[in-house]
Structures are given as C-alpha cells and as structure tokens.
Amino acid sequence: MTESAKQVFNKIGVPRMIISSFFIALCLLAVGIGMPFDALLGDIVRRFGMFGILVLAMVPAIQSGIGPNFALPLGILCGILAGILSIELGFVGLVGFLAAILISIPFATMVGLFYGILLNKIKGSELVVASYTGFSAVAFMCIMWVVLPFRHPEMVWPIGNGLRLTISLESTFAYILNDFLAFQIGDFYFPTGLILAFLGACFLVWLFTRSKLGVAMKAAGDNPKFALASGINVDKARVIGTVLSTVIGAIGIVIYAQSYGFFQLYMAPLMMAFPAVAAVLIGGATAKKAKISHVIIGVFLFQGLLTIALPIANQIIKVGNLSEVLRMIVQNGIILYALTKVGGAE
C-alpha cells in the first residue's frame, strides 16, 4: 500500500471503511435482486433529514467535555411536551410547527441547565449517570402523560384519563417541512424543506463552534486544565454544552415527528439516544471529539443501512414477517459495533 493510500485509509478510519463497504454492497445487492432502488433512496434521504438533528445534538455535548449525551431523552421529552401543548392550544400548520419549536426551547433550556449542574457534580461518571437520568425522566413522564390536564379530543383516550400512546399530526403540522419545495422523480421523493432544515441547523451549530463562546466551550472539553489556566470557566462551558444539546434534541424530535406524522409518548423515547450516539460514532466521532461532518456521514450511513438491510432481508428470507426482528438485529448490531469503535479514525 502506498503512503498516500495509507494516509487516506487512516483518515477515513477502519469503522467507516467497513460500514461504508457494507452499505455499498447492500445497494448493489438491492439493484441485483430487482428492488425499487429509487424508492429506497428516497426513504434514505427522508430518514437522513428527520433523524439528523437528533444526532446533531451530540456535537455540543461531546465538544464541551460531557461525552455522548445518553440523556438525550430529556430534550426529546421537552420537545414532545411542547408539541402536544401546541396542539392543545389549537395551533395548526406552520404556526403549530413553529409554536412547538418555540415552546420547546425554554423547557429544554431549563432542563438542560439543571442537568448540566448535575453533571458538574459527578465528573468522570457522565456516561453512566446520563443513561439513568434519561431512563428516569421517561418513567416520570409516563406518569405525567396520564395526570396532565389535556383535553384535546385527538390526544386523550375516549374513555378514561391520560394521553394516547400515539398522537397523530395529520390535522396539525404533519409533513410541513417534508412537503416544502419537495419534488419527485419516478419513485424518488426528495423532501427539500426537511433537508434544508437539517443542513441549516448544522450550519448554525458550525457557526456557534467558531464563535468566541464556542471556542471556549471546545477548549474546556479538549483540555480542562489548560482552559482553566487560560481563564475559561470549565463548569460553565460544560453547562452551556449540555443546554445546547438538550435544546437541539427538543427541536430535533419536533422535526422528527412532523416527518413521521406522529408523536409517540410513554416508553417510546427511552432508547432514542443510542441510535443517535451510534450514528455520530460511525461518522468518525470519538468520546472527546465531534464535528458536523461526523454527524452528516454517520446519519447517512446509519439510516442507509437500516433502510436497505431490512427490505433485502425480507426479500431473501420469506418466512413470516421478520421486519421487526431484523430491525432490532440490524439496529442494535450497528450500535454495538459503533460503541466498540469509539476511537473512530483515531
């Protein structure tokens, strides 16, 4: 192997090389067995946009030094609460969508602030505490979804108390971004507004990382002792990263829900942090380093594998309905592989 080839290989990293090769092989197999590849590609692009901002929430968390944010359900719950409040208040269409985002920001800011203070008190154990914090919040909100006094007929159970497991957005703001400037070529559907929203969010986070506050936050995460000697308040920088991650997660679930067409309550947010963490790690991030490029590459590879692998497996193994079993095997297999390769290209 030549020196230049070795440099390219080392830059890309073994995990991304293996995942990318597997993804390309699946694409070729899909074409070979006659599957509608244009429809599959459209589904990949849609999933790329709807899931991307949840993965983007990992960037400020990792850069500030708290590591991958396994407590992402905190932000997700804030976004879900804001979304159903928007529906309860009678907002529909673009107004309802924007209201959900605007309502989610103060909720997520407050929750992220308290969570950031908690993380500063348990430095070194962030990853363990994060998972349990997220799980506890989801369990607590299972109670709140029952006792909160919502009255909208499309959200509450016809008999009894509490909100439904799944709340449809068809009559409010479903697909509001997906349908904006969208176009279709054959079976390939491109949700222009959704992709623009994701790329716009990536650009805003990139701008923040280049700002004075963003550079200070990154310095605190890279080398806390050097940052402290330079006059940077490390604890404050960690709290800022935590708040940003929580806010982006809250906005991300609203965008995810409008693309999906539903809000899913109760235990649905419980494991949503793990695919987001796996995606950014597959993209080349580590527990200490993350960039926007890692998010974009990781989301595309992770969602691409999920989207293509399942139809191919169902096409080859025609024994009953294996879609859910195969989805769990593929998704958790990718997550496990990503977590064992947290070094990325390093």
C-alpha atoms as one frame of an Amber mdcrd trajectory, in Angstrom:
protein
   0.000   0.000   0.000   1.386   3.390  -0.998   1.975   6.145   1.554  -0.861
   8.289   0.160  -3.260   5.342   0.262  -2.295   4.691   3.885  -2.987   8.322
   4.755  -6.431   8.179   3.131  -7.183   4.880   4.894  -6.098   6.255   8.278
  -8.099   9.444   7.755 -11.286   7.583   6.886 -10.810   5.042   9.666 -11.493
   1.316   9.852 -15.078   1.565  11.199 -16.229   3.918   8.449 -14.458   1.834
   5.795 -16.227  -1.345   6.925 -19.667   0.283   7.343 -19.359   2.129   4.002
 -18.307  -1.047   2.186 -21.225  -2.955   3.686 -23.634  -0.168   2.699 -22.361
  -0.123  -0.910 -22.605  -3.923  -1.074 -26.225  -3.766   0.106 -27.029  -1.109
  -2.504 -25.586  -3.307  -5.263 -27.479  -6.319  -3.912 -30.733  -4.335  -3.865
 -30.265  -3.428  -7.523 -29.249  -7.015  -8.354 -32.398  -8.587  -6.912 -34.624
  -6.042  -8.667 -35.780  -3.915  -5.737 -37.054  -0.353  -6.457 -33.806   1.423
  -5.613 -35.139   4.919  -6.339 -37.856   4.447  -3.703 -35.281   3.095  -1.244
 -33.018   6.066  -1.919 -35.901   8.461  -1.292 -36.586   6.729   2.030 -32.909
   7.044   2.994 -32.962  10.778   2.256 -36.147  11.252   4.303 -34.730   9.353
   7.273 -31.476  11.288   6.904 -33.330  14.572   7.344 -35.750  13.521  10.065
 -33.144  11.866  12.299 -30.221  14.201  11.612 -30.914  16.931  14.164 -31.176
  14.378  16.983 -27.661  13.242  16.076 -26.528  16.868  15.776 -27.373  17.248
  19.489 -24.292  15.114  20.239 -21.843  17.713  18.907 -22.050  20.383  21.654
 -22.222  17.670  24.322 -19.041  15.955  23.143 -17.202  19.201  22.446 -17.974
  20.574  25.931 -16.456  17.509  27.586 -19.501  15.643  28.919 -19.200  12.964
  26.218 -22.001  11.468  24.095 -25.317  12.636  25.511 -27.081   9.440  26.557
 -29.608  11.644  28.382 -30.992  12.838  25.040 -34.493  11.718  26.155 -34.528
  14.809  28.405 -34.574  17.048  25.341 -36.884  14.699  23.462 -39.434  14.824
  26.271 -39.294  18.637  26.281 -39.980  18.644  22.537 -42.869  16.198  22.841
 -44.409  18.237  25.671 -44.079  21.408  23.582 -45.628  19.687  20.568 -48.718
  18.474  22.410 -49.069  21.883  24.086 -49.108  23.425  20.600 -51.884  21.022
  19.596 -53.798  21.667  22.842 -53.662  25.427  22.183 -55.237  24.890  18.768
 -52.281  25.808  16.543 -52.152  24.096  13.159 -49.958  24.145  10.059 -46.778
  26.192  10.015 -47.936  28.188  13.062 -48.366  24.973  15.060 -44.957  23.680
  14.000 -43.165  26.933  14.888 -45.112  27.198  18.156 -43.957  23.694  19.118
 -40.319  24.643  18.484 -40.594  27.973  20.325 -42.325  26.386  23.329 -39.718
  23.607  23.481 -36.747  25.976  23.780 -37.437  27.390  27.291 -38.405  23.924
  28.579 -35.215  22.368  27.211 -33.081  25.277  28.423 -34.333  24.902  31.988
 -33.973  21.104  31.985 -30.523  21.303  30.349 -29.390  23.837  32.946 -30.298
  21.588  35.876 -28.835  18.536  34.141 -25.597  20.411  33.391 -25.263  21.371
  37.061 -25.795  17.700  37.976 -23.050  16.590  35.559 -20.616  19.071  37.083
 -21.094  17.364  40.440 -20.317  13.868  39.122 -17.409  14.483  36.748 -15.973
  11.257  35.398 -19.238   9.322  35.615 -21.214  11.248  32.999 -21.971   8.304
  30.712 -23.378   6.117  33.491 -25.417   8.884  35.111 -26.685  10.109  31.721
 -28.353   6.812  30.852 -30.099   6.520  34.202 -31.158  10.168  34.097 -32.772
   9.671  30.706 -34.488   6.453  31.789 -35.794   8.079  34.983 -37.170  11.071
  33.083 -39.014   8.813  30.627 -40.534   6.817  33.506 -41.564  10.019  35.311
 -43.223  11.412  32.181 -45.184   8.165  31.775 -46.996   9.248  34.922 -47.334
  12.843  33.764 -48.883  11.850  30.405 -51.715  10.313  32.442 -52.258  13.074
  35.008 -51.649  16.261  32.977 -54.982  18.015  32.223 -55.008  17.848  28.428
 -58.423  17.923  26.796 -57.875  17.869  23.025 -60.098  15.085  21.601 -57.395
  13.842  19.204 -54.907  13.341  22.044 -56.838  11.913  25.012 -58.330   8.456
  25.368 -62.077   8.326  24.553 -62.618   6.505  27.851 -60.561   7.106  30.962
 -57.749   9.557  31.641 -54.460  10.411  30.020 -52.946  10.867  26.585 -52.872
   8.214  23.896 -49.767   6.185  23.125 -49.517   7.734  19.660 -50.782  11.191
  18.730 -51.396  11.794  15.039 -50.284  15.076  13.486 -52.321  14.695  10.304
 -54.686  17.534  11.220 -51.992  19.813  12.677 -48.468  20.038  11.240 -47.564
  16.644   9.749 -45.093  16.820   6.808 -44.937  20.625   6.994 -41.207  20.578
   6.201 -41.222  17.474   4.007 -43.668  18.989   1.538 -41.948  22.400   1.304
 -40.372  22.688  -2.184 -40.430  18.887  -2.439 -40.110  17.195  -5.821 -40.434
  13.669  -7.136 -38.613  11.850  -9.948 -40.199   8.468 -10.538 -40.411   6.820
  -7.121 -37.672   9.045  -5.704 -39.172  11.696  -3.407 -36.905  14.480  -2.170
 -38.173  16.350   0.958 -36.418  19.630   0.215 -37.645  21.558   3.261 -36.625
  18.776   5.634 -33.099  18.548   4.214 -32.723  22.338   4.218 -33.793  22.448
   7.871 -31.209  19.828   8.826 -28.391  21.458   6.856 -29.417  24.871   8.229
 -29.214  23.522  11.783 -25.776  22.055  11.014 -24.638  25.449   9.703 -25.887
  27.251  12.822 -24.071  24.813  15.115 -20.929  25.165  12.977 -21.158  28.949
  13.312 -21.507  28.614  17.077 -18.396  26.435  17.292 -16.481  29.220  15.513
 -17.735  31.902  17.906 -15.831  33.058  20.979 -18.170  31.151  23.281 -17.993
  28.032  21.099 -14.183  28.065  21.011 -14.073  28.466  24.807 -16.516  25.572
  25.212 -14.440  23.345  22.939 -11.226  24.303  24.732 -12.813  23.361  28.066
 -13.756  19.980  26.650 -10.387  19.296  24.999  -8.160  20.237  27.933  -9.914
  21.402  31.115  -6.677  22.227  32.970  -5.325  24.373  30.131  -8.730  26.059
  29.742  -8.849  26.822  33.460  -5.343  28.294  33.307  -6.490  30.452  30.364
  -9.316  31.947  32.410 -12.149  29.820  30.984 -14.880  28.720  33.381 -14.888
  24.978  32.642 -18.050  24.213  34.627 -19.936  26.977  32.827 -18.729  25.692
  29.447 -19.969  22.188  30.296 -23.379  23.578  31.295 -23.586  25.536  28.016
 -22.824  22.384  26.030 -25.436  20.438  27.976 -28.100  23.115  27.461 -27.366
  23.322  23.727 -27.526  19.549  23.357 -30.853  19.408  25.202 -32.355  22.263
  23.157 -31.232  20.736  19.855 -32.716  17.398  20.962 -36.043  19.084  21.736
 -36.153  20.795  18.342 -34.999  17.593  16.678 -37.906  15.497  17.970 -40.428
  18.081  16.715 -38.862  17.877  13.240 -38.699  14.087  13.522 -42.389  13.904
  14.486 -43.620  16.151  11.664 -41.779  13.907   9.194 -43.013  10.721  10.862
 -46.571  12.043  11.218 -46.951  11.134  14.899 -45.769  11.918  18.395 -45.018
   8.736  20.325 -45.366   9.013  24.108 -44.717   6.880  27.185 -41.758   4.472
  26.644 -41.053   5.421  23.017 -38.239   7.934  23.789 -36.458   5.501  26.149
 -33.810   4.180  23.731 -33.646   7.013  21.223 -30.256   8.230  22.494 -28.488
   5.031  21.474 -29.072   5.268  17.690 -28.042   8.949  17.836 -24.814   8.130
  19.679 -24.095   5.213  17.334 -24.627   7.378  14.256 -22.176  10.085  15.327
 -19.588   7.449  16.324 -19.933   5.670  12.978 -19.406   9.047  11.326 -15.950
   9.263  12.903 -16.552  11.000  16.224 -14.943   9.882  19.475 -15.910  10.369
  23.109 -13.817  13.576  23.084 -14.077  14.867  19.519 -17.047  15.532  17.213
 -17.575  17.638  14.102 -20.500  18.446  11.829 -19.032  16.168   9.138 -19.202
  13.254  11.580 -22.925  13.915  12.018 -23.705  14.087   8.292 -21.673  10.987
   7.382 -22.875   8.999  10.388 -26.580   9.734   9.894 -26.410   8.810   6.219
 -24.603   5.507   6.852 -26.706   4.505   9.875 -30.082   5.283   8.328 -28.962
   3.967   4.959 -28.081   0.598   6.437 -31.360   0.368   8.337 -33.406   1.374
   5.301 -31.810  -1.031   2.824 -30.927  -4.023   5.008 -34.465  -4.787   6.166
 -36.221  -4.960   2.752 -33.358  -7.047   1.363 -33.552  -9.480   4.284 -37.340
  -9.770   3.904 -36.904 -10.366   0.180 -34.332 -13.120   0.689 -35.848 -14.807
   3.778 -39.551 -15.128   3.009 -40.602 -16.761   6.265 -43.367 -14.832   8.003
 -42.975 -11.202   8.970 -39.395 -10.780  10.173 -39.241  -6.998   9.771 -39.298
  -6.079  13.483 -36.894  -8.864  14.478 -34.499  -7.927  11.693 -34.774  -4.237
  12.533 -33.713  -4.921  16.112 -30.847  -7.161  15.000 -29.518  -4.668  12.439
 -30.011  -1.552  14.565 -28.538  -2.986  17.756 -25.738  -4.647  15.792 -24.743
  -1.273  14.338 -24.989   0.363  17.777 -22.830  -2.353  19.352 -20.233  -2.055
  16.605 -20.138   1.739  16.933 -19.710   1.611  20.711 -16.796  -0.826  20.376
 -15.119   1.515  17.874 -15.425   4.814  19.735 -11.988   5.764  18.539 -13.365
   6.431  15.050 -10.499   7.269  12.728  -8.057   7.901  15.539
